[in-house]
Amino acid sequence: MTTLTVDLGARSYPIHIGSGLLDRSELLRERLSGQSLMIVTNTTVAPLYLERVQAAFEGLRQAAVVLPDGEEYKTLDTVNRIYTALLEQRFDRRTTLLALGGGVIGDMTGFAAATYQRGVAFVQVPTTLLSQVDSSVGGKTGVNHPLGKNMIGAFHQPRSVIIDIDTLNTLPDRELSAGLAEVIKYGLLGDAPFFDWLEEHIDALRARDPAALEYAIARSCQDKAEVVAADETEQGRRALLNLGHTFGHAIETGLGYGKWLHGEAVGCGMVMAADLSRRMGWIGDEDVQRIRNLIERAGLPTTPPPELDPARMRELMSVDKKVVEGQLRLVLLREIGHAVVTGEFPRNLLDETLEHAA
């Protein structure tokens, strides 16, 4: 087992990564608040892992709420089902919420924890690659709105993150590829040696080689933990983690949540960000091709859906958390391993990227 730390002073917490961790009751229980537990999961994950996790908390007062599965259910209405379950069970401020599932479950559980009785503890037990390397770490929680993705939320850090890589054995291939988009992101935005490693090991990752997966997850979590420790509430450096996301969120919102997986949209978005960076003269054709090739080898789309024309993409991108005082900011590449957040890009070059992306 590998253990990392997200260094936030008194609110620091561990990330445990390894095999068989769902059966390690001491890890699951080590950071609980009080003696009551609400497990939040979904209809896909519950039949696979809920009983095993419940067994680890034998002797505690516990309950579970099983939500529908899918990005389209990441809404305030669904979060209200968590509140209802907590209130019906008369759970108080000493309750811990445990998120058992992918990024949608983690984001909604964290948001419920941030807002139930003005804040209770929660633990992340992510079961998809994307949630293991990204959404479970860093305390971003929230839900979608029909006009924009993740526009309603709060920063609320978990007490701990327990990553059992064995859960990836039941993950569909498409979901695994979606997670690889976020892994690739870390190499691009600030870890060029990791990008090189990914070019050599992407086939092993898609084949679910345990050693390769554990290394990639740990490296990704370490990279993210360092960024979060330096900029917890995204006032500066943490915005780099949104590489490809402004393009990607526009795709998700425009198509309707759930049509493309989040990682698929981010993978395509990173290619578009690389294309714009090339048009600005920051990176060369060879770098763009390396990025496109790796994303393709990961099993991800590299061109946006034809249903979204450039005008619609521009409209959707204008509703983004990185818009400041009406100015759109993007995460672009100075080179592989060096990303920047900027609003200083010629709008005609963005138009060219959108028009030639298909």
C-alpha positions in Angstrom: 0.0 0.0 0.0 1.1 3.5 -0.8 0.0 6.4 1.5 0.2 10.0 0.4 -0.8 13.1 2.3 -2.8 16.2 1.2 -1.0 18.8 3.3 -3.6 21.3 4.6 -2.4 21.8 8.1 -4.9 20.7 10.7 -7.2 19.5 7.9 -4.6 17.3 6.2 -5.7 13.8 5.2 -4.3 10.6 3.9 -4.7 9.0 0.5 -4.3 5.2 0.8 -3.7 3.3 -2.5 -3.4 -0.4 -2.9 -5.1 -3.8 -3.4 -7.7 -5.3 -1.0 -8.3 -2.0 0.9 -12.1 -2.5 1.0 -11.4 -5.3 3.5 -9.1 -3.1 5.6 -11.6 -2.0 8.3 -9.0 -0.1 10.2 -8.4 2.1 7.2 -12.0 2.7 6.5 -12.7 3.5 10.1 -9.6 5.5 11.0 -11.0 9.0 10.3 -14.7 8.7 11.1 -16.4 11.4 13.1 -18.7 9.9 15.7 -20.4 6.6 15.7 -22.9 6.9 12.8 -22.3 6.4 9.1 -24.3 7.1 6.0 -23.0 5.3 2.9 -23.9 6.9 -0.4 -23.6 4.7 -3.5 -25.4 4.0 -6.8 -27.3 1.1 -8.5 -24.2 -0.1 -10.3 -21.7 -0.1 -7.4 -24.0 -1.2 -4.6 -24.4 -4.9 -5.8 -20.6 -5.1 -6.2 -19.2 -3.6 -3.1 -21.8 -2.2 -0.6 -22.0 -5.3 1.6 -18.2 -5.5 1.9 -17.9 -1.9 3.0 -20.8 -2.3 5.4 -19.1 -5.2 7.0 -16.1 -3.0 7.8 -18.4 -0.9 10.0 -20.0 -3.6 12.0 -21.0 -2.3 15.4 -21.6 1.3 14.2 -25.0 2.8 13.5 -25.1 2.8 9.7 -27.5 3.2 6.8 -27.1 3.5 3.0 -28.8 5.4 0.2 -28.5 4.0 -3.3 -28.9 6.6 -6.0 -29.4 6.1 -9.8 -26.2 5.9 -11.8 -25.2 8.5 -14.4 -24.0 12.1 -14.9 -27.5 13.1 -15.8 -28.5 12.5 -12.1 -25.9 14.8 -10.7 -28.5 17.3 -9.6 -29.9 19.1 -6.6 -32.9 16.8 -6.8 -30.7 13.8 -6.3 -28.7 15.3 -3.5 -32.1 16.0 -1.8 -32.5 12.2 -1.5 -29.3 12.1 0.6 -30.7 14.8 2.9 -34.0 13.0 3.2 -32.2 9.7 4.1 -30.1 11.6 6.8 -33.2 13.3 8.2 -35.3 10.2 8.3 -32.6 8.4 10.2 -32.2 11.4 12.5 -28.4 11.6 11.8 -26.7 14.5 13.5 -23.6 16.6 13.1 -21.4 13.7 14.3 -22.4 11.6 11.3 -19.8 10.7 8.6 -20.9 10.3 5.0 -19.0 7.8 2.9 -18.9 8.1 -0.9 -18.7 4.7 -2.5 -18.6 5.1 -6.3 -17.3 7.3 -9.1 -16.9 11.0 -9.5 -20.7 11.7 -9.6 -21.3 10.0 -6.3 -18.2 11.6 -4.7 -19.2 15.1 -5.8 -22.8 14.7 -4.6 -21.8 13.1 -1.3 -19.2 15.8 -0.6 -21.8 18.5 -1.4 -24.3 16.9 0.9 -21.6 16.7 3.6 -20.7 20.3 3.1 -24.3 21.5 3.5 -26.0 19.0 5.9 -26.4 20.8 9.2 -23.8 23.2 7.8 -21.1 20.6 7.5 -20.4 17.1 8.5 -17.4 14.8 7.8 -17.1 12.6 4.8 -14.7 9.9 3.4 -14.0 9.1 -0.2 -13.9 5.5 -1.4 -13.6 6.0 -5.2 -14.3 3.0 -7.5 -13.5 4.4 -11.0 -10.1 5.4 -12.3 -11.2 9.0 -13.0 -12.5 9.5 -9.4 -9.4 7.8 -8.0 -6.9 10.2 -9.7 -9.0 13.3 -9.7 -12.4 14.0 -8.2 -11.9 12.2 -4.9 -8.8 14.4 -4.0 -9.0 18.1 -3.3 -12.4 18.8 -1.8 -14.3 20.1 -4.9 -17.9 19.1 -4.5 -21.1 20.0 -6.3 -23.8 19.3 -8.9 -24.6 20.3 -12.5 -27.1 22.8 -13.8 -28.8 22.6 -17.2 -26.9 25.8 -18.2 -23.5 24.7 -16.9 -21.5 21.9 -15.4 -20.4 22.0 -11.7 -21.8 25.5 -11.3 -23.3 24.8 -7.9 -20.9 23.5 -5.2 -18.6 24.0 -2.3 -15.0 23.3 -1.2 -15.2 20.6 1.5 -12.2 18.3 2.1 -12.7 14.6 2.9 -11.3 13.1 6.0 -9.5 10.4 4.0 -9.4 8.8 0.6 -9.2 5.0 0.3 -8.3 3.8 -3.3 -8.7 0.0 -3.8 -7.3 -0.6 -7.3 -9.0 -4.0 -7.3 -12.3 -2.1 -8.0 -10.9 -1.3 -11.5 -11.3 -5.0 -12.4 -15.1 -4.4 -12.7 -14.8 -1.1 -14.5 -16.0 -1.1 -18.2 -13.3 -0.4 -20.7 -14.9 2.9 -21.7 -14.8 4.1 -18.1 -11.2 3.1 -17.8 -10.3 5.2 -20.8 -12.2 8.1 -19.4 -10.1 8.0 -16.3 -6.9 7.9 -18.4 -7.8 11.4 -19.7 -7.2 12.8 -16.2 -4.0 10.8 -15.8 -2.7 12.2 -19.0 -3.7 15.7 -17.9 -1.1 15.6 -15.0 1.7 14.9 -17.4 0.7 17.7 -19.7 0.2 20.5 -17.1 3.3 20.0 -15.0 5.0 16.6 -15.1 6.7 16.1 -18.5 8.6 12.9 -17.3 5.2 11.4 -16.4 3.9 12.2 -19.9 6.9 10.3 -21.3 6.2 7.4 -18.9 2.6 7.3 -20.1 3.7 7.1 -23.7 5.6 4.0 -22.8 3.0 2.4 -20.6 -0.4 3.4 -21.9 -1.0 -0.1 -23.3 -0.2 -1.7 -19.9 -2.6 0.7 -18.3 -5.4 -0.2 -20.7 -4.6 -3.9 -20.0 -5.1 -3.2 -16.3 -1.6 -4.1 -15.3 -1.7 -3.7 -11.5 1.8 -2.3 -11.0 1.3 0.2 -13.8 -2.1 1.3 -12.5 -0.8 1.7 -8.9 2.1 3.8 -10.1 -0.1 6.0 -12.4 -2.7 6.5 -9.7 -0.1 7.4 -7.0 1.8 9.7 -9.4 -1.4 11.5 -10.3 -2.6 11.8 -6.7 0.8 13.2 -5.7 0.7 15.8 -8.5 -2.8 16.8 -7.5 -2.1 16.8 -3.8 0.8 19.3 -4.3 -1.4 21.6 -6.3 -4.3 21.5 -3.8 -1.9 22.1 -0.8 -0.6 25.2 -2.6 -4.0 26.6 -3.7 -6.9 24.9 -2.0 -9.7 27.2 -3.3 -8.5 27.7 -6.9 -7.3 31.3 -6.6 -4.4 30.7 -8.9 -2.3 27.5 -9.6 -5.1 25.0 -9.0 -6.9 26.4 -12.1 -4.3 24.5 -14.1 -6.1 21.3 -13.2 -8.8 22.4 -15.6 -6.7 21.8 -18.7 -9.1 20.8 -21.4 -12.1 21.2 -19.1 -13.6 24.4 -20.6 -13.8 22.8 -24.0 -14.9 19.5 -22.4 -17.6 21.0 -20.2 -19.0 22.8 -23.2 -19.3 19.4 -25.0 -20.9 17.7 -22.0 -23.4 20.5 -21.5 -24.2 20.9 -25.2 -24.8 17.2 -25.8 -26.7 16.6 -22.6 -25.0 15.2 -19.5 -24.1 11.5 -19.8 -23.9 11.4 -23.6 -20.1 11.6 -23.4 -18.3 10.6 -20.3 -16.5 13.4 -18.5 -13.1 12.0 -19.3 -14.0 11.6 -23.0 -14.9 15.3 -23.2 -11.7 16.3 -21.3 -9.6 14.2 -23.6 -11.0 15.9 -26.6 -10.7 19.2 -24.8 -7.0 18.8 -24.2 -6.4 18.2 -28.0 -8.3 21.4 -28.7 -6.3 23.3 -26.0 -3.1 21.9 -27.6 -4.3 23.0 -31.1 -4.9 26.6 -29.8 -1.5 26.6 -28.1 0.0 25.6 -31.5 -1.8 28.4 -33.3 -0.4 30.9 -30.8 3.1 29.6 -31.5 3.6 28.2 -28.0 4.1 24.5 -29.0 4.9 22.9 -32.3 3.1 20.4 -34.6 5.1 17.5 -33.2 3.9 18.2 -29.7 0.3 18.4 -30.8 0.7 15.1 -32.6 2.2 13.5 -29.5 -0.7 14.7 -27.4 -3.3 13.5 -30.0 -1.6 10.1 -30.4 -1.5 9.4 -26.6 -5.1 10.4 -26.2 -6.1 8.2 -29.1 -4.1 5.3 -27.7 -6.0 5.8 -24.4 -9.2 5.0 -26.3 -10.5 8.6 -26.2 -12.1 10.9 -28.9 -10.0 13.7 -30.3 -12.6 15.6 -32.2 -15.8 17.2 -30.9 -19.2 15.8 -31.8 -20.5 17.2 -35.1 -23.8 18.3 -33.5 -21.9 21.2 -31.7 -21.0 23.8 -34.2 -18.4 26.5 -33.4 -21.0 29.1 -32.5 -22.7 26.8 -30.0 -19.3 25.8 -28.5 -18.4 29.5 -28.0 -21.8 30.2 -26.3 -21.3 27.2 -23.9 -17.7 28.1 -23.1 -18.9 31.6 -22.0 -20.7 29.9 -19.1 -17.7 28.6 -17.2 -16.3 29.0 -13.7 -13.0 30.4 -15.2 -14.9 33.4 -16.8 -13.8 36.4 -14.7 -15.6 39.8 -15.2 -16.8 38.6 -18.6 -13.4 37.4 -19.8 -13.0 33.8 -20.8 -9.7 32.3 -19.5 -8.3 29.0 -20.8 -5.6 26.6 -19.6 -3.1 26.4 -22.5 0.3 24.8 -23.0 3.7 26.6 -23.2 5.2 23.1 -23.7 4.4 19.6 -22.6 4.7 19.7 -18.8 4.1 23.5 -18.6 0.6 24.9 -18.6 -0.7 28.4 -17.9 -4.0 30.0 -17.3 -4.6 33.0 -19.6 -7.3 35.2 -21.0 -4.7 36.7 -23.4 -5.4 34.8 -26.6 -6.6 36.1 -29.9 -10.3 35.3 -30.3 -9.8 34.7 -34.0 -7.4 31.8 -33.1 -9.9 30.3 -30.8 -12.4 30.5 -33.6 -10.0 28.7 -35.9 -9.5 25.9 -33.3 -13.3 25.5 -33.0 -13.9 25.6 -36.7 -11.1 23.1 -37.6 -11.4 20.7 -34.6 -13.9 18.4 -36.3 
